[in-house]
Amino acid sequence: MWQIGRSMGTLWIRFLCRTGYCKKPGRLVRCSLPIYAPSIMNPLLILQPVAALFLLTGLVWFFMYARRLAYLTRHGIDPQALVTPEQLNATLPANINSASNNLKNLFELPVLFYALCGLLFAMQKVDAAFLYAAWAFVALRAVHSFIHCTVNIVKFRFAAYLLSSMALWFMVARFIWLVS
């Protein structure tokens, strides 16, 4: 049997057992561990990680131009010599171009994140699992961006990318399950 209730805004479900594993077998006794069911939250909360990812994208964009312009000024390079991406990559060293590569990354999987969060908001299906996964995605993308724009150690950068991708694919799979 199940017992359902609401306490401090959280929906909870407790299994009432009839097994020999409880202290009083044969009687309805509350098991010690409640099983929490997700409850619908304020849909506006999903927009906070979206705004944080917007901010991260803006910071990486600013960092990219600050590094590029400082390098061009310091080395007296004519901006007209960098008309095509090929010329830019040939002229600028990899550590100066890493922020540009990271900015491109922020327009790949995060686009799916933005669309998914928009759908969750519109459908008012935001719950704690989606919210935690969204914040995990944003936090891990921030770690990925920091690594990519500074030390650029590939194994650490890939670990952050993989974990952030797993958070996003969890959200996608859960959304598909929710709407099917």
C-alpha positions in Angstrom: 0.0 0.0 0.0 1.0 3.6 -0.5 0.4 6.6 1.6 0.5 9.9 -0.2 0.8 13.3 1.4 2.1 16.8 1.1 4.5 18.4 3.6 6.1 21.9 3.2 5.3 22.1 -0.5 6.8 18.7 -1.3 4.7 15.7 -2.5 5.8 12.5 -0.8 4.8 8.9 -1.0 5.5 6.3 1.6 5.3 2.6 1.1 3.3 0.9 3.8 4.7 -2.6 3.9 3.2 -6.0 4.7 6.5 -7.8 4.4 8.7 -9.5 7.1 11.3 -6.7 6.7 9.4 -4.2 8.9 9.5 -4.3 12.6 5.9 -5.6 12.9 5.3 -8.1 10.1 1.7 -8.6 9.0 0.6 -5.1 10.1 0.6 -1.9 8.1 3.8 -0.2 9.3 5.5 2.8 7.7 8.9 1.9 6.3 11.6 4.2 7.5 12.6 5.7 4.1 10.1 7.9 2.3 10.1 7.7 -1.5 9.8 11.3 -2.9 7.8 11.8 -6.0 8.5 14.9 -8.2 6.2 17.8 -7.8 5.6 20.5 -10.3 7.5 23.7 -9.5 7.3 27.3 -10.6 8.1 27.2 -14.3 10.0 30.5 -14.1 12.8 28.6 -12.2 14.0 26.9 -15.4 14.8 30.3 -16.9 17.5 30.9 -14.2 20.0 28.4 -15.7 19.1 29.7 -19.1 20.0 33.2 -18.1 23.2 31.9 -16.5 24.2 30.2 -19.8 23.5 33.4 -21.6 25.8 35.2 -19.2 28.5 32.5 -19.7 28.3 33.0 -23.5 28.6 36.7 -23.1 31.6 36.4 -20.8 33.4 34.0 -23.3 32.6 36.4 -26.1 34.1 39.3 -24.2 37.1 37.3 -23.2 37.7 36.2 -26.8 37.7 39.8 -28.1 39.8 41.1 -25.2 42.5 38.5 -25.9 42.4 38.9 -29.7 42.5 42.7 -29.7 45.3 42.7 -27.1 47.3 40.2 -29.2 46.7 42.2 -32.4 47.7 45.5 -30.8 50.8 44.0 -29.0 52.1 42.4 -32.2 51.1 45.2 -34.7 49.0 42.9 -36.9 46.7 44.6 -39.4 43.1 43.4 -38.9 42.6 43.4 -42.7 45.1 40.5 -42.8 42.6 38.4 -40.9 39.6 38.6 -43.3 38.9 34.8 -43.5 38.8 32.2 -40.6 41.8 30.5 -42.3 43.9 33.6 -42.1 42.9 34.2 -38.5 43.8 30.6 -37.5 47.1 30.8 -39.3 48.0 34.1 -37.7 46.8 33.8 -34.1 48.3 31.2 -31.8 46.1 28.4 -30.4 46.0 29.8 -26.9 44.6 33.1 -28.3 42.1 31.2 -30.5 40.9 28.9 -27.8 38.2 31.3 -26.6 36.9 31.5 -30.1 36.6 27.7 -30.3 34.8 27.6 -27.0 32.4 30.2 -28.2 31.6 28.0 -31.1 31.0 25.1 -28.6 28.5 27.3 -26.8 26.3 27.3 -29.9 26.2 23.6 -30.3 24.6 21.5 -27.5 23.4 24.6 -25.6 21.0 25.3 -28.4 19.2 22.1 -27.6 19.2 23.1 -23.9 17.6 26.4 -24.7 14.9 24.8 -26.8 14.2 22.2 -24.1 14.0 24.7 -21.3 11.6 26.8 -23.5 9.4 23.8 -24.0 9.4 22.9 -20.3 8.6 26.5 -19.4 5.7 26.7 -22.0 4.3 23.3 -21.0 4.8 24.2 -17.3 6.5 20.8 -16.6 9.4 22.1 -14.6 10.2 19.9 -11.6 13.2 19.4 -9.3 14.9 16.7 -11.6 14.8 19.0 -14.6 16.0 22.0 -12.5 18.9 20.1 -11.0 19.9 18.7 -14.3 19.7 22.1 -15.9 22.0 23.7 -13.2 24.4 20.7 -13.5 24.5 21.3 -17.3 25.3 25.0 -16.9 27.8 24.5 -14.1 29.7 21.9 -16.1 29.6 24.0 -19.2 31.1 26.8 -17.1 33.9 24.4 -16.0 34.4 23.3 -19.6 34.6 27.0 -20.8 37.1 27.9 -18.0 39.3 25.0 -18.9 39.0 25.6 -22.7 39.8 29.3 -22.4 42.7 29.0 -19.9 44.8 25.8 -19.5 43.1 23.8 -22.2 43.9 20.3 -20.9 41.9 18.1 -23.1 41.2 15.2 -20.7 39.8 17.6 -18.1 37.9 19.6 -20.7 36.4 16.4 -22.2 35.4 15.1 -18.7 33.5 18.4 -18.2 32.0 18.2 -21.7 30.9 14.5 -21.2 29.3 15.1 -17.8 27.5 18.2 -19.1 26.3 16.3 -22.1 25.0 13.5 -19.9 23.0 16.0 -17.8 21.5 17.4 -21.0 20.7 14.0 -22.5 19.1 13.0 -19.2 16.8 16.0 -19.6 16.0 15.2 -23.2 15.2 11.5 -22.4 13.1 12.5 -19.5 11.2 15.1 -21.6 10.5 12.5 -24.3 9.2 10.1 -21.7 7.1 12.9 -20.2 5.4 13.8 -23.4 5.0 10.3 -24.8 
